[in-house]
């Protein structure tokens, strides 16, 4: 399963003492996890939709003061950072400025620490591995709704609600039938490596990685003749302007936005500008039930 694969990938980046303990966790617990957090001098934390627990030598515990918890020290953090940077941290200025790395399968690793005067994190004190998932079929209901016409959809949800997972599966479904451009700014959705996407995002999907959403949208409209453009976490005026320009050129959009419900959505300044560009808003249930749809609203 993808969840186990992502879990194993994360484990492989860890120092031996942490990796060994991680591989003692049951398959069932591996499949449900949302995040793995390392802090210098503290217990390794496992975040689930309904609980936060801590890694021990033989399993998990709710008590971070348990004498058997696995403590990550500064050397463990340094070794893990060396591993995720492929032992070339000096070449990762962009990641250290943005505050995250992206690993295989689109696993995002957020970093915390001390920023230098030039905006680069130089002293890393914490790592947050977000477990990526491919859930085939999670976007079936949305696809069935929009497939008859080139309808645009805005996927709305709170943090860790599964927006990217839904968007990835919808991109696969639409991209198997329509010309799609995926603007994958952080390379989380497709995970392109050596020119090939590790995740299935559709047979007819062009992928743009590393550019801003706005620049990617403009480039796609000019050069790739998409029926659809997919992008994650729209939030800026530049995003809204690019989307509206794309709509004017006959392109439909599927995108995600942080909003737990319709009231939250319309409170966001960007919503007033772009809500007319979409035919449907899909609302997810939230972090307690990631990738589950709470409702769909015609806009």
Buried (B, 14 or more C-beta within 10 A) or exposed (E): EBBEBBBEBBBEBBBEBBBEBBEEBEEEBBBBBBBBBBBBEBBBBBBBBEEEBBBBEEEBBEEBEEEBBBBBBEEBBBBBBBBBBEEEBEEBEEBBEBBBBBBBBBBBBBBBBEBEEEEBBEEBBBBBBBBBBBBEEBBEEBBEBBEEEBBBBBBBBBEBBBBBBBBBBBBBBBBBBBBBBBBBBBBBBBBBBEEEBBBBBBEBBBBBBEBBBBBBBBBBBEEBEBBBBBBBBBBEEBBBBBBBBBBEEEBBBBBBBBBBBBEBBEEBEBBEBBBEBBBBBBBBBBBEBBBBBBEEEEB
